[in-house]
């Protein structure tokens, strides 16, 4: 087990160094390293010094980009969200289109639930001002997906209401009140009440 972890640490550090040398996206490499650490340890077990060591950089250099552990972990969520495909089936009804987007967001961490839990913990922190820009970027991405699913003719009030429903449901998941599958069903039911078919 220790040999495997040491090998993973060496590969992660090597990957970050290669990214620097080749001019690739260093941010993505750092987030990959942090994701790898979260796969090995739970939220409390991940520290900025551990991430910096695995990246082969100093804590000070890491802090310039990610001022706290929560900002780093929340940035993993943001990156995964932003890289999701945004494809809307215009032949489906509006609730089906919205539910498809909710399904994508809800399944971001289906393969790594512990990583999703860590991201939820980080995003829900209210004592870290560094989280605010990441949370706003997450909200912007969710709004973009809602707007694409609703189409160009939707009233702003509808957009805002749907966003409140979806974000409220995600908050309930983060608080442990709903599972992701329940959340999808819950949101679909609310959307069908809010947006009845013509």
N, C-alpha and C positions, 0 to 999 in steps of 0.2 A: 504493500500500500504506500509506504513512504517513498519507495523508489519511483512509483508511478507519479506521485505528487511532485517529486523533484524533477522528473522528466517533463511534466506539464509546465512547471515553473520555468525551466530552461527554454522550452519552446516558446512560451509567452514572451519572455524577455528577449529572445532572439527575434521574434516577430516584430516587436516594437522597435528594436534596433534596425531591422531591415526596412521598416516603414520610414524611419528617419532618413536612412541612407538613400532610399529610392524616392524620397519626396512624396510618399503616399500619405494618406490621411492618418495622421498620428492620433487624432481624436478617436477614430474608429478602433484603432489598435488598443488604446487605453481602455475603451469601453469593453472590448473583447476580453481583455485581461481581467477587468472587474467582474464581468459576467462569469468567467472561469472560476474566479475566487468564490463567487456566490454559489456556484455549483458544488464547491467543496465544503463551504462553511455557511452557516446561516447568517442572517443580517448582523447580529452582534459580533460575529467572528471576522467580519471584513473590516479592515482599517486602511486608512490612507497610506501609512507606512508600508503595509503589506503590498498594496497595489503598486506603490512607487518602487519597492524592491523588485517586484516581479517585472516591472516595466524597464528596470535598469535606469531609473531616473531618481532625482531627489524629491523629497516630500515638498520642498519649496516650489519646485518646478510644477509639480502636480497641483499644488494649491493655487497657482496662478490661473489655472483653467477650471479647477473644481474646488471652490473654497471650503467645502465640507463633504463628508462622506455621503450625506443625503443628496446633495446636488449631483454627485457622481452617479449614484444609483438611480436617481430620478431621470438622469440623462440617458440611461440604458433604455428606460421605458419610452422616452421621447424618440430615440433613434429607431426603436422597433416600430413604433406607431407611424413615424414618417416614411418608413420603407415599405409599409403595407401597400399592396396595389390598390388603386382607386378606380375600380371598374364598376359601372352602374348599368344594370340591365334595364333599359328604357321600356321594355315590353311588359315588365312587371308592374304591379300596382305600387303606390308610394310607400305603403307600410312594408311590403316585401323588400323594396329597395333599402329602406331605412334599417330593417331588421338584418339584412345582409351586412350592412356596415357595422351594426352592433355586434354581430356574430364574429366578424374579423377582429374587432377591438377586444372582445371578451376572450378570444382564443389566442391572444398575443403570447401568452406564456403557458398554453396548454401542455406543452412538452416539458416545461420547467416551472411547476407551480411555486416552488420555493423562491425562484427568482421574481415571479409576479408578486408574491407576498412582500418581498424586500422592497420592490418598487412602490407598492401601495403604502408601506410604512413611510418611505422617504417622501412620497408626494403628499401625504397627509400631515406632515410636520408643520406646525404653525409657529414654531419658535426659531425658524431658520429663514431669514429674509432672502438668502440665496436661492431658495426653492421657488420663489415667486415667478421669476422669468421662465423657469422650466415649466411650471404649472400653467402659465399663460400660453406658452408655446404648445403644450398638450391641448389646451382648450381651443386654440386657433386651429389645430389639426382636426379636432373633433367637429368644429363648426364647418370646416371645409368639406368634410365627408357628409355632414348633414345637408349642406347646401347642394352638393352634387346629387344626393339622393332625392331631395325635394324638387329640384329643378329650378329654373330661373324665374318662374312665376309665383313662387311662394312668398307670402307676406313675411316681413321681418318678425312679427309676433309669433308666427308659426315656427320659424327657425329657432327663436329664443325658447319657446315652450318645449320643443323637441330636445334642445340642448339641455334644458333643466331636467327633463325626464331621464335622459341618458346619463348625464353626469351624476344625478342623484342616485341612480341605480348603481353606477360604478362606485360611488361613495359607500353605499350599503354593502357592496362586495368587500371593499377595503376594510370596513368595520366588522366584517365577519357575519353580517346579518343575512346575506344571500350568497349562494354559490353562483358560479358563472352561468351554469345551465339555467338555474332558476331566474337569474337576472335577465337572460335573453327572453325567456317566456314572459316574465313580468313586464319588460319593456314592450314586447310585441302586443300584449293585451292592452296596455295603456295607450299605445299608438293607435290601435284599432278603435278605441273609444274616442280618441282625440281627432282622428282623421278617418271618419267613416267613408266607405266607398259611395260614389255618387249613384 
